[in-house]
Amino acid sequence: MGEVVEVGESTEGKRWAITWDGFADELKKAGRIAAPMVAVSVLQYLLQVVSTVMVGHLGQLALSSVAIATSLTNVTGFSLLSGMSGGLETLCGQAFGAKQYRKLGVHTYSAIFSLILVCPLVCILWIFMDKLLPLIGQDPLISHEARKYSMWLIPALFASAILKPLTRYLQTQSLILPMLCSSFLVLLFHIPVCWTLVFKLELGSLGSAVAFSLSTWLNVILLGFYVMYSSACEKSRASLSKEAFLAIGQFFRLGIPSAIMVCLKWWSMEILILLSGLLPNPKLETSVLSICLSISTLHFTVPYGFGAAASTRVSNELGAGNPEAARLAVWAAMFLGAVEAVIISTSLFCPRNVLGYAYSNDKQVVNYIAVMAPLICVSIFTDSIQAVFSGVARGCGWQQLGVYINLGAFYMIGLPVGAVLGFVAHLRGKGLWIGIVVGSVVQSTLLYLATSFTNWKKQAAMAKERVVDGNTE
């Protein structure tokens, strides 16, 4: 008990020691952030699930149009805002660790203004969705309905421009419980409101979009009131000032690569689904790969929480000038992510022969899912690993490195390998998914190597420079 496993010297010349007790203590700190963040992520994901399920009772046209609209609005809008707000995990996390509390409020204002500036550009894309979708082979009627649904999600987009920075503001201070409570209350609000608008007021699929927008704004209001009046945010609250506008450039330098890092992976999965439509028996291939993507997306809500914990702990410790504590936080989060990956992968692999029945009664689809199950389990494992290392990258400010890694892993290796296996080797959908698995393995390996060879003393010095001087280089 208390055995020393590693000894060295800190940036201040003081000796440090990592013990099993210290590792266990760090696991507790990471767990206290990760567990509620997992719940928050799942609850927020369920908003879209509830909306889709209710629309599914309206008929095939409504369901297909909403499914396409949801996919495209996520890819082009909500994921973009979420990715950009990842810049705050560096700025706010390190400022909090350095006890520069006022800068958290300043950076959050900067992020909100920056995301609001992006929203009109996204709205233009959504407005012309009915013109763009037929160009990629979609039915004109489905495209028209998808555009109508997307238009009613525009209020939710602007709400997300405020909500995403608020969640990062709270996350970097380890204030997760307020987000958990607000997400739970919003889901309780969303279910009856969505049902009322869709069925009672007979607004159909548009009622689902209106309900989602109302629920997103309710979440903004709840968290906004907490930030304004809670004593926990007293030190980090800041009044709106010129400084917030001057810091927009600094936010964009981290926010843009952070968004690209997130979107590159997301876009590669959507390209995969589009490619499946070119295979023989496209209906079967697209259905199976859509189910695989659905399983993978649902699972990612879990390791996202571990990535958030890694980002928060690493950025806080680097900002506080504790490089070895930051390094310990990385491996504690990695341990939690690996354990989660093994549990989930095993849970999916064992019932692989009946897993498909959760999505379809078609025997052909069920058998195909059973064949794909081992590959799904591998991708789930790599997703858990990369989620943690991506969190480390955001905590350190390595977003630009993450862009290069994701670009190379998925677009230079993953997708080409998938295309060759799917079309040339005639492995069809299985070959396409193998390509994504290969890309994920490469991505996880490169992120692991980048983390393993990191000079943590240098990272702590860069964090100090970033917080004090506003330098992001």
Residue pairs with C-beta under 8 A, 6 or more apart in sequence:
1 20
1 21
2 19
2 20
2 21
3 19
3 20
4 17
4 18
4 19
5 18
5 19
5 20
5 23
6 17
6 18
7 15
7 16
7 17
7 18
8 15
8 16
8 324
9 15
9 16
10 16
10 322
10 323
10 324
10 457
11 321
11 323
11 457
11 460
11 461
12 321
16 324
18 324
18 328
22 328
23 328
23 331
23 332
26 313
26 325
26 328
26 329
26 332
27 332
27 335
27 336
29 313
29 329
29 332
30 306
30 309
30 310
30 313
30 329
30 332
30 333
30 336
31 309
31 336
32 174
32 176
33 171
33 174
33 176
33 305
33 308
33 309
33 312
33 313
34 305
34 306
34 308
34 309
34 333
34 336
35 305
36 176
36 177
36 179
36 180
36 305
37 171
37 176
37 179
37 304
37 305
37 308
37 309
38 301
38 302
38 304
38 305
38 306
39 180
39 183
39 305
40 167
40 176
40 179
40 180
40 183
40 305
41 301
41 302
41 304
41 305
42 301
42 302
43 180
43 183
43 184
43 186
43 187
44 183
45 297
45 298
45 301
46 187
47 186
47 187
47 190
47 212
47 215
47 216
48 70
48 212
50 187
50 190
50 191
50 194
51 66
51 70
51 190
51 194
51 208
51 209
51 211
51 212
52 63
52 66
52 67
52 70
52 208
54 194
54 195
54 198
54 199
54 208
55 62
55 63
55 66
55 198
55 204
55 205
55 208
56 62
56 63
58 198
58 204
58 205
61 141
61 142
61 145
62 145
62 204
62 205
64 142
65 142
65 143
65 145
65 146
65 149
65 205
66 145
66 146
66 149
66 205
66 208
68 133
68 138
68 142
68 143
68 146
69 129
69 145
69 146
69 147
69 149
69 150
69 153
70 149
71 270
72 129
72 133
72 146
72 150
73 126
73 150
73 153
73 157
74 266
75 263
75 266
75 267
75 270
76 122
76 125
76 126
77 122
77 125
77 126
77 153
77 157
77 160
78 156
78 157
78 160
79 262
79 263
79 266
80 118
80 122
80 259
80 263
81 115
81 118
81 119
81 157
81 160
81 161
81 164
81 259
82 160
82 164
82 262
83 255
83 258
83 259
83 260
83 261
83 262
83 263
84 111
84 114
84 115
84 118
84 164
84 255
84 256
84 258
84 259
85 111
85 115
85 164
85 165
85 167
85 168
85 255
85 258
86 168
86 254
86 255
86 258
86 259
86 261
86 262
86 394
86 399
87 111
87 251
87 252
87 253
87 254
87 255
87 256
87 258
87 394
87 399
88 107
88 108
88 111
88 165
88 168
88 169
88 172
88 251
88 255
89 168
89 171
89 172
89 308
89 311
89 312
89 315
89 391
89 394
89 395
90 254
90 315
90 394
90 395
90 396
90 397
90 399
90 466
90 472
91 103
91 107
91 250
91 251
91 254
91 466
92 103
92 104
92 107
92 108
92 168
92 169
92 172
92 173
92 315
93 172
93 311
93 312
93 314
93 315
93 316
93 319
93 395
94 315
94 316
94 318
94 319
94 395
94 397
94 463
94 466
94 467
95 101
95 103
95 104
95 107
95 319
95 467
96 104
96 172
96 173
96 236
96 315
96 316
96 319
97 315
97 316
97 317
97 318
97 319
97 320
97 321
97 322
97 463
98 319
98 320
98 321
98 463
98 464
98 467
98 468
99 320
100 319
100 467
100 468
101 235
101 236
102 235
102 236
102 238
103 238
103 467
104 169
104 172
104 173
104 236
104 238
105 169
105 236
105 237
105 238
105 239
106 238
106 241
106 243
106 244
106 247
107 247
107 250
107 251
108 165
108 166
108 168
108 169
109 238
109 240
109 244
110 244
110 245
110 247
110 248
110 250
110 251
111 164
111 165
111 168
111 251
111 255
112 161
112 162
112 165
113 244
113 245
113 248
114 248
114 251
114 252
114 255
115 160
115 161
115 162
115 164
115 165
116 158
116 161
116 162
118 161
119 157
119 158
119 161
122 157
123 154
123 157
125 132
126 147
126 150
126 151
126 153
126 154
127 147
127 151
128 147
129 143
129 146
129 147
129 150
130 140
130 143
130 144
130 146
130 147
132 143
133 142
133 143
133 146
133 147
134 140
134 143
136 274
137 277
138 146
145 205
148 205
148 206
149 205
149 206
149 208
149 209
150 209
151 209
152 206
152 209
152 210
152 213
153 209
153 212
153 213
154 213
155 213
155 216
155 217
156 209
156 212
156 213
156 216
156 217
159 213
159 216
159 217
159 219
159 220
160 216
162 220
162 224
163 216
163 219
163 220
163 223
166 220
166 223
166 224
166 227
167 179
167 223
169 227
169 236
170 176
170 178
170 179
170 223
170 226
170 227
170 233
171 179
171 308
171 311
171 312
172 311
172 312
172 315
172 316
173 232
173 233
173 236
174 312
174 316
175 232
175 233
178 223
178 226
178 230
179 223
181 222
182 219
182 222
182 223
182 226
183 219
185 218
185 222
186 215
186 216
186 218
186 219
186 222
187 215
189 214
189 215
189 218
190 211
190 212
190 214
190 215
193 211
193 214
193 215
194 207
194 208
194 211
194 212
196 207
197 203
197 207
197 208
197 210
197 211
198 204
198 205
198 207
198 208
198 211
199 207
201 207
203 210
226 233
227 233
227 237
228 237
238 244
247 470
250 470
250 472
253 472
254 397
254 399
254 472
257 399
257 400
257 402
257 403
258 394
258 399
258 402
260 403
260 406
261 390
261 393
261 399
261 402
261 403
261 406
264 403
264 406
264 407
264 410
264 411
265 406
265 410
265 443
268 410
268 411
268 414
268 415
268 436
268 439
269 293
269 296
269 436
271 415
272 289
272 293
272 415
272 418
272 432
272 433
272 435
272 436
273 286
273 289
273 290
273 293
275 418
275 419
275 422
275 432
276 282
276 285
276 286
276 289
276 429
276 432
277 285
277 286
278 423
279 285
279 422
279 423
279 428
279 429
279 432
280 428
284 364
284 365
284 368
285 428
285 429
287 360
287 362
287 365
288 365
288 368
288 369
288 372
288 429
289 429
289 432
289 433
291 356
291 359
291 360
291 365
291 369
292 369
292 372
292 375
292 376
292 433
294 359
295 348
295 376
295 380
296 376
296 379
296 380
296 383
299 344
299 380
299 383
300 383
300 387
302 340
302 344
302 384
303 337
303 340
303 341
303 383
303 384
303 387
303 388
304 387
306 333
306 336
306 337
306 340
306 384
306 387
306 388
306 391
307 333
307 337
307 387
307 388
307 390
307 391
307 394
308 391
309 333
309 336
309 391
310 329
310 330
310 333
310 334
310 388
310 389
310 391
310 392
310 395
311 391
311 392
311 394
311 395
312 395
313 326
313 329
313 332
313 333
313 395
314 326
314 329
314 330
314 391
314 392
314 395
314 396
315 394
315 395
315 396
315 463
317 323
317 325
317 326
317 329
318 326
318 395
318 396
318 456
318 459
318 460
318 463
319 463
319 464
319 467
321 460
321 463
321 464
322 460
323 456
323 457
323 459
323 460
324 456
326 395
326 456
326 459
326 460
327 454
327 456
330 388
330 392
330 451
333 388
333 391
333 392
334 385
334 388
334 389
336 388
337 384
337 385
337 387
337 388
338 384
338 385
340 384
341 380
341 381
341 383
341 384
341 385
342 381
344 380
344 384
345 377
345 378
345 380
345 381
346 377
348 355
348 373
348 376
348 377
348 380
349 373
349 374
349 377
352 369
352 370
352 373
352 374
353 366
353 370
354 366
355 366
355 369
355 370
355 373
356 365
356 366
356 367
356 368
356 369
356 370
357 366
359 365
359 369
360 366
368 429
371 430
372 429
372 430
372 433
375 430
375 433
375 434
375 437
376 433
378 437
378 440
378 441
379 433
379 436
379 437
379 440
382 437
382 440
382 441
382 443
382 444
383 440
385 444
385 447
385 448
386 440
386 443
386 444
386 447
389 444
389 447
389 448
389 450
389 451
390 402
390 447
392 398
392 447
392 451
393 399
393 401
393 402
393 447
393 450
396 454
396 459
396 463
397 462
397 463
397 466
397 472
398 450
401 450
402 447
405 443
405 446
405 447
405 450
406 443
408 442
408 446
409 439
409 440
409 442
409 443
409 446
410 436
410 439
410 443
413 438
413 439
413 442
414 435
414 436
414 438
414 439
414 440
414 442
415 435
415 436
415 439
416 435
417 434
417 435
417 438
417 439
418 431
418 432
418 433
418 434
418 435
418 436
418 438
418 439
419 432
419 435
420 431
420 435
421 427
421 430
421 431
421 432
421 434
421 435
422 428
422 429
422 430
422 431
422 432
422 435
423 431
425 431
427 434
465 471
466 472
